[in-house]
Amino acid sequence: MQQTSKLTIKEIKGDAFIDAFDDFILSRQAIRCSPATIAFYQYTARTFIVWIEQKYEISEPNQITSHLVRAFLADLGTRSTSDWTINDNARAIRTLLRFWCEEGVIAQPVTFQMPRVRKKKMSVLSSDELRQLISTCETPRDKALILLMADSGLRRAEVIALNWSDLNIGNGLCHVNSGKGGKSRTAVIGSSTLQAVQGYRETLLFARGQDPLIQSKKGTRFTYGGFLQIFRRLSKRAGIHVTPHTMRRTFVKLSLRSKMNPLYLKDLLGHESLEMVMYYSGQFDEEELIEAYKEHSPIENLFNAQIMI
């Protein structure tokens, strides 16, 4: 769940808003949205409702206009909120208002333009940087974690949710039972990662069945915050800024460089289309572009072909 800002969230005041909000959340539960998605809507939709109640003294959903939505999104932009967070809030509000319109809570559709997300160069590790990061891992757990994420492309939440029963030590198959959107899939890890995971397992008191695969020092499942602390510590030690999603993007980039079929990569990542695979792969540095161009330059290949003849 991404928070919109440091705005303190208070309870919704208006009875009409409370009933309409509760009905919306119930509808998300009814269509089997994941707990994380429901929490996302609970936070973002409530933030919007509380803001318009306080700012404009709005008392019922039917008073919401496109202007109010744009004002709220503009206000988010004044708080150094990221493009993605603003876009996420806009997406949640759009879903909320569409539901209310379909249910007759508001008389007319409330339309607005979705905020643009400026394309930024995403952090991804080179082969040398990944080796450097691995070399800074001082514990079997840290090494197993980094190799697992770089070798599988698993998301942070997916790694946290993994149990020992989800990993087949014999062939490296990793069963993801709680992927994004509640979808299940299969990931794979190689022999070097399996060896590191086995070495980590030998340090644990409880490493069977439903025990967490990656554990805190107390042997419990990681919280999101505790999980991020590992990456902050490793980033400082390695002198490289690394996040869990950096590892996922690195998996994509290095897999494509190794000539993995993008269709296989799509399924390993848990995506329904190649769009995100191509999005991740579109971040290349200058040296990689020069190297690729030298190999595929039309003119160089043309002259080399003449020489061969």
Secondary structure, DSSP 8 states (H G I E B T S, - for coil): -----S--------HHHHHHHHHHHHHHHHTT--HHHHHHHHHHHHHHHHHHHHHH---SGGG--HHHHHHHHHHHHTTT--HHHHHHHHHHHHHHHHHHHHTTSSSS------------------HHHHHHHHHT--SHHHHHHHHHHHHH---HHHHHH-BGGGB-TTT-EEEESS-GGG--EEEE--HHHHHHHHHHHTT-S--STTSBSSB-TTS-B--HHHHHHHHHHHHHHHTS---HHHHHHHHHHHHHHTT--HHHHHHHHT-SSSHHHHHHHT---HHHHHHHHHHH-HHHHHHHHHHH-
